[in-house]
Amino acid sequence: MTVVKKKGIAGDNRFLIITGLSGSGKTVVSHFLEDLGYYCVDNLPAKLIPNFIDLWVKREVEIEKVALVVDMREPGFLHDFPRVFTDIRTKIPVKLIFLDASDETLVKRFSESRRPHPLFPRKSVLEAIRLERKRLETIKAMADDVIDTSGMTINQLRDLLLKKLWPRPRKKIQITIITFGYKYGLPLEADLIFDTRFLANPFYIDRFRNKTGKSPEVKKYVLNSPETQDFFEEMSRFILFLLPKFIQEGKSYLTIGIGCTGGKHRSVVIGEELRNFLKKRNYDIKIIHRDLRR
């Protein structure tokens, strides 16, 4: 695994252009950036990039972050892109990332996929790789950063890009809490599910039956129980243990289900409490009370 550092790519990374050799990982990087909130466009002709940038700068398209994947699939790429890139980088802080890999690595990847080289299908894979590498030399020299993906796993490539784009550690995961009632079925999208049906049920107390977990009285009743306090402490500790692991593995979204019998009392109280707990720790979080109005 080799990283060739050039100018570096920290700073304003709202507009990225990804290019490089076929098989070097451009699709993987595009998917990763999409998970991070980038609007990704694959194979946009070089001549259209200035028009796209004009729309983006004028806010005529509601897009905050952009990543363009460009390469030799476009017939005029080698001729048009160097001129276009030189021009547009005088207008916006665009960053060019070039993905590279050794001949041996690329041959192995094409062999494993059992596909010919997409640009030169009539040549041997090795000949095609070398020809593409030679033709891309000028564009590689223009890049802000060159990343050699030889020997990298997908997760290693993701981690490297995170460190390069955002040198400071960031909690990059979107958390959704879904409260639900078991009587209506499990939320199929949930990654983790916690069952609160063993906690004291406000439904059996007349003054609470027609209220929900959003009621201050119901909330106080549920949270004041020592059993609830012990449960919440263990659950929150477990979640805090898992979150860095999920982030390290490149997971961008996490859905936590919290259920009780009807989805109106205990699960709502615990879900709201968990949201506040994680929000205080700067996690990006939202909550859905699926069965609150049933």
Buried (B, 14 or more C-beta within 10 A) or exposed (E): EEBEEBEEBBEEBBBBBBBBBBBBBBEBBBEBBBBBEBBBBBEBBBBBBEEBBEEBEEEEEEBEBBBBBBBBEBEEBBEBBBEBBEEBBEEBEBBBBBBBBBBEBBBBBBEEEEEBBBBBEEBEBBEBBBBBBEEBEEBBEBBBBBBBBBEBEBEEBBBBBBEBBEEEEEEBBBBBBBBBBBEBEEBEEBBBBBBBEEBBBBBEBEEBEEBBBBBEEBBEBBBEEEEBEEBBEEBBEEBEEBBEEBBEEBBBEBBBBBBBBBBBBBBBBBBBBBBEBBBEEEBEBEBBBBBBEE
